[in-house]
Amino acid sequence: MKVLVIIPAYNEEATIFHVIDELRNYMPEVDVVVINDGSTDRTAEIAERAGAKVFTVPYNVGIGGGMQIGYMYAHRMNYDYAVQMDADGQHCASDLPKLIEHAKQHDLVIGSRYVETTSYQSSKMRRIGMIFFSNIITWITKQRITDTTSGYRVANRRVIALYSSYYPTDYPEVESIVYLKRKGCRISEVSTEMRARLGGNSSITPIRSVYYMTKVTLAVLMTALRYER
């Protein structure tokens, strides 16, 4: 079983070594590729020192562009599973074995903070956004997804192939779920813990939240219409 962990990273020099090192401790057999998304700090250097393969993008293309590069590489190298994982240390590598095990029966498995009660505490605004997107996705796909913005996911060969040919660009997690459901993929959620960021700052600020919700909602609706079966 070949597993590739894809970590999109933008100026994550404070956390990237810890993320890779923790992965090695729990699943030393996986391969790790860091998509260095136009970072201006030492992210690439530190990731290579930690033992990851690094692809450096000369300018910032965002999570969507970075992840598609990772999926294209996974597809070309014939990986069985591709894992999306954040570079800020919020995702626990200890949860990865159960996500991969669950992926043997599903096309995409999402690590969810909400499918069961966890220790994760979100801000009021973020929680409102989670509920909003969960309701939209449930309405469009007829499947309840509790954590539509989770960046902790495991994709099988079918999804790797789909994502390597098309992946949303800006804040893609929500839209990419609709895309897969329109392609007839089986999606499941597994409860995972999430820690506070170990360093850096979130790209989603209160000022950008309304813009983000509006843009993602329009993108989701367009995707639903474009790929309607």
Sequence and secondary structure as in RCSB ss.txt:
>XXXX:A:sequence
MKVLVIIPAYNEEATIFHVIDELRNYMPEVDVVVINDGSTDRTAEIAERAGAKVFTVPYNVGIGGGMQIGYMYAH
RMNYDYAVQMDADGQHCASDLPKLIEHAKQHDLVIGSRYVETTSYQSSKMRRIGMIFFSNIITWITKQRITDTTS
GYRVANRRVIALYSSYYPTDYPEVESIVYLKRKGCRISEVSTEMRARLGGNSSITPIRSVYYMTKVTLAVLMTAL
RYER
>XXXX:A:secstr
  EEEEEEESS TTTHHHHHHHHHHH TTSEEEEEEES SSSHHHHHHHTT EEEEESS  HHHHHHHHHHHHHH
HTT SEEEE  SSS B GGGHHHHHHHHTT SEEEEESSSS  S    HHHHHHHHHHHHHHHHHHSS  S TT 
  EEE HHHHHHHHH   SSS HHHHHHHHHHTT  EEEEE  B   SSS  S  HHHHHHHHHHHHHHHHHHHH
HT  
